Structure formats: C-alpha cells, structure tokens
C-alpha cells in the first residue's frame, strides 16, 4: 500500500464504490473519511470552552440528512 499513489487509491475506491447502490456509497464514504477528519480535528484543536463543530461532525450531519432525504423519497433534482 505504501507504493500506491493517491490517484491509484482513488481509482480503486471509485471502482469498488461503483459496485454499490448510492446509499451504500454514502455510508462507505463516511466510513473512510470520518477517522481522518477526527484525527485532523484533534491535531488542530485549540483549547477552548466553547463547543466546536468538527469536520467529522459536519460529514456525519450531511450523511444523516442525505439518508433522511433518501428515505423520505424526496430528492431534489439539480
């Protein structure tokens, strides 16, 4: 894996994701991104008493919204 370039890795992920339905693609994309986003947020976190919305929180929220929209059958065409 250390020899794999970023474009090759993206191609592999895209090929794998192409075999899944859209709902599964969103879930798997979140699974890939969340740990990385958590690590970035933890490394760049400043000491503060105020709650901060981390990038991983945003991705989780978007995933939840996507799943709710998909489940309700409402899909915005654009």
N, C-alpha and C positions, 0 to 999 in steps of 0.2 A: 504494500500500500504506500510505502514511503516513496516509491518511484513514480507513482501515479500523479499526473499533472491535474491541476484544477479543472481545465476543460474536459479531460478524460473522465474525471469523477462526476462532473455534471452530466456528461453524456450517459454514464452508467445509471445515474439516478433517474434521468429522464426516460431511459429505456425501460427501467423497472417500473416507474410510475405509469408508463403508457399501458401497462397490463391491468391497471386498476380502474375502478369506477371513480368519478370525480370526488365523491365523499371520502373514499379511502385515500385518494391522493392528498386531500387537505389534512387528514389525520396524520398520515405518514410524514408530510412536510413539517407539520408541527413537531412531531417526534424527533425529527432531525435537527430542527432549529432551536428548540427550547433549551436544551442543555448548553448550547453555545451562547445563547443570549443571556442565560443565567450567569454563566462564567464572566462574560463581558461586563454585565451589570455589577457583579460582585467585585471585580477588579477595579472598576472605575467609580465605585460608590464613595461618596463623600459622607462624612459624619454629619448627620442632620436629624433633628427631632421630627421633621415633617415627613409624612409618607411620600414616597416617590413611586410613580408608575414606571416599572422597568420595561425594557423592550420585550422580555418574555411575557409580561402581563398583557402587553398590547397584542402580541401574537395569540395568546390564549383567548383574549376577548374577541378578536377577529374570527378565530376558529369557532367560538361559541355562536357568534352572530351568524356566520355562514351556515352552521348546522341548523340553527333555528329557522333561517330563511328557507333552506333546502327542505326541511321537514314540513314547513307550512305550505310548501308548493308555490310560494311567491318568489318569483325570480325576476329581477329587473333586467330587461334587455337593453344592451347599450353598445 
